[in-house]
Amino acid sequence: MSGQVSLTTMPCLKSDGFSRQGCGAAMKEEPRMSRAIVARWQDWSGNGIQHLVLREGPEEVIAEAVLLDTTEDGPFGARFRIRCDGAWRVRRVEAGLIGDDRQIDLESDGAGHWRERTGMPLPHLEGAIDVDLPLTPFTNTNLEIAQGLIAV
């Protein structure tokens, strides 16, 4: 997906140093993220759009996105979440089509050793240190370039 992009920078600071998700007694606290970038891409055909939020904190960087598009097989929606450590090494990748029970959920030690979230090693990914999801320009650049985006 390539085309137009718009970026918005948002502060993500809370007075107590935590961002919160949920509400009431089930509220989940997460370590403070120092900054976020919101990006939207629309493909050249005008059929597809992607909404990505990139959050950087001192100990981790998280990219979360949803995308809607149409292929010859029809319309689809997908989502992904990539978690990197503070040095931008990929540590976890979650991805899947919305409405499909088949999901990808992989973990890495940041040095090229991968396993499924269940713990099963993935020797065929040995040595891979980055991910490339063909549906998104975010992983088609590379994480070093993305790191430059957040440093602005």
Legacy VTK file of the C-alpha trace (Angstrom):
# vtk DataFile Version 3.0
C-alpha trace
ASCII
DATASET POLYDATA
POINTS 152 float
0.000 0.000 0.000
1.622 3.228 -1.077
0.206 6.645 -1.614
-0.583 9.657 0.510
0.430 9.909 4.150
-0.461 12.309 6.904
1.343 12.501 10.240
0.205 13.898 13.554
2.386 14.046 16.657
0.606 13.696 19.978
1.970 13.850 23.535
1.119 10.729 25.514
2.064 11.840 29.000
-0.141 11.302 32.037
0.487 13.156 35.263
1.221 9.925 37.164
3.522 8.491 34.469
1.129 5.817 33.201
-1.221 5.561 30.248
-4.472 3.749 30.940
-6.659 1.446 28.903
-10.114 0.356 29.968
-12.036 1.713 32.929
-13.161 0.964 36.467
-11.651 -1.917 38.404
-10.427 -3.586 35.210
-8.170 -0.625 34.373
-4.791 -1.737 33.032
-1.694 0.357 33.666
1.145 0.408 31.171
4.544 2.092 31.358
4.462 5.675 30.143
4.988 6.219 26.446
6.827 9.456 25.860
5.521 10.274 22.413
3.216 9.056 19.672
2.885 9.581 15.949
-0.370 8.917 14.133
-0.025 8.184 10.415
-2.602 7.432 7.750
-1.843 6.048 4.333
-4.227 5.849 1.409
-3.271 3.771 -1.588
-3.140 5.324 -5.048
-6.387 3.671 -6.113
-8.253 5.277 -3.228
-9.667 1.897 -2.158
-7.368 1.237 0.785
-6.542 3.156 3.938
-4.336 2.401 6.911
-4.326 4.021 10.346
-1.135 3.513 12.381
-0.182 4.718 15.849
3.522 4.563 16.693
4.321 5.033 20.392
7.837 5.307 21.767
8.826 4.992 25.391
12.153 4.561 27.116
11.858 0.759 27.223
9.684 -0.107 24.228
8.285 1.053 20.918
4.852 -0.110 19.771
3.313 0.190 16.317
-0.380 -0.670 16.041
-2.418 -0.399 12.872
-5.592 -1.346 11.117
-6.089 -1.302 7.393
-9.016 -1.630 5.043
-8.549 -2.496 1.399
-10.009 -4.404 -1.532
-8.349 -7.099 -3.617
-9.637 -9.205 -6.490
-11.088 -11.500 -3.783
-13.107 -8.649 -2.272
-12.838 -6.237 0.659
-10.888 -7.108 3.804
-9.708 -5.614 7.075
-6.471 -6.459 8.848
-4.633 -5.434 11.970
-1.102 -5.712 13.289
0.877 -4.824 16.382
4.670 -4.798 16.508
6.476 -4.385 19.813
10.158 -3.464 19.831
12.455 -2.933 22.765
13.923 0.505 23.457
16.695 -0.172 20.907
14.068 -0.862 18.187
14.735 -4.637 18.101
11.524 -6.509 17.213
10.311 -8.527 20.214
6.735 -9.448 19.268
4.563 -9.423 16.143
0.807 -9.947 16.139
-1.166 -9.819 12.884
-4.314 -11.137 11.307
-7.361 -10.555 9.195
-10.371 -9.181 11.022
-13.017 -11.894 11.304
-10.509 -14.731 10.804
-9.509 -16.876 13.775
-6.087 -17.583 12.256
-3.642 -15.099 13.746
0.117 -14.657 13.781
1.623 -14.180 17.243
5.415 -14.460 17.288
8.065 -13.516 19.826
11.756 -12.797 19.348
14.682 -12.388 21.691
15.851 -9.466 19.533
18.871 -11.438 18.314
17.216 -13.514 15.574
15.663 -16.363 17.593
11.886 -16.697 17.129
9.118 -18.740 18.671
5.363 -18.905 18.572
3.608 -17.268 21.499
2.926 -20.809 22.754
6.691 -21.315 23.110
7.293 -23.498 20.040
10.647 -22.528 18.434
10.617 -21.408 14.795
14.007 -22.494 13.382
13.050 -21.437 9.830
13.111 -17.813 11.069
16.554 -18.176 12.667
18.628 -15.052 12.104
15.697 -12.808 11.101
15.884 -9.551 13.028
13.101 -7.567 11.361
9.601 -8.136 9.999
8.119 -7.202 6.630
4.352 -7.199 6.354
3.639 -6.546 2.672
0.374 -4.729 3.409
1.990 -1.798 5.186
4.523 0.844 4.219
5.602 0.917 7.870
7.491 -2.388 7.680
8.374 -1.934 4.030
10.658 0.958 4.927
12.490 -0.543 7.865
12.557 0.096 11.549
15.714 2.216 11.308
13.905 4.697 9.068
10.829 4.566 11.292
13.062 5.329 14.252
14.086 8.510 12.418
10.397 9.465 12.139
9.889 9.372 15.860
13.099 11.282 16.546
11.745 14.368 14.749
LINES 1 153
152 0 1 2 3 4 5 6 7 8 9 10 11 12 13 14 15 16 17 18 19 20 21 22 23 24 25 26 27 28 29 30 31 32 33 34 35 36 37 38 39 40 41 42 43 44 45 46 47 48 49 50 51 52 53 54 55 56 57 58 59 60 61 62 63 64 65 66 67 68 69 70 71 72 73 74 75 76 77 78 79 80 81 82 83 84 85 86 87 88 89 90 91 92 93 94 95 96 97 98 99 100 101 102 103 104 105 106 107 108 109 110 111 112 113 114 115 116 117 118 119 120 121 122 123 124 125 126 127 128 129 130 131 132 133 134 135 136 137 138 139 140 141 142 143 144 145 146 147 148 149 150 151
